[in-house]
Amino acid sequence: MDLKQYIRVVNNFPRDGISFKDITPLLASPEAFQYVVDSLATSIWTVDKIVGLDSRWFIFWSAVSYKLWIPFVPIRKIGKLPYDTIKVDYHLEYGIDSLEIHTDAINDWEEVAIIDDLLATWWTAKASIELVEQLWWIVDSVNFVIELTFLHGKEKLDGYKINKLLEY
């Protein structure tokens, strides 16, 4: 399936110079949505837990978790999780942010698959990996629907299995 036909490119959003990849057309297509969920599930079906990042990708990783009958664990921006957490700071193109995960979400040495929305500059993916590894969990793979290859984020994640469905 050509997923690019379901991704709307919005230039200069959220600020000048950014070419935002809008997935709402993909979500509006049951066929495309099912293709993404099935493709991600095929890549990660052997793990103990699925770890997903905040915001729009909750949509995908919760559907993959449901399909595979594998528990999911959220990684959220700071202050959004109600129980004991650990935190990692990471850089953005325009500043510093933080991600958190519950400390009791996964048992030691369980294998997890991380699902993130987009592999761009690599910072959020690396922060997620750091959170997982701080709690003695094993990263089986880091999974994306979209990779922005011109930013070379995949090179910064050397040593990890990276799965992606399409490139820009």
Secondary structure by P-SEA (a helix, b strand, c coil): ccccccbbbbcccccccccccccccccccaaaaaaaaaaaaaacccccbbbbbcccaaaaaaaaaaaacbbbbbbbccccccccbbbbbbbcccbbbbbbbbcccccccbbbbbbbcccccaaaaaaaaaaaaaacccccbbbbcccccccccccccccccccccccc
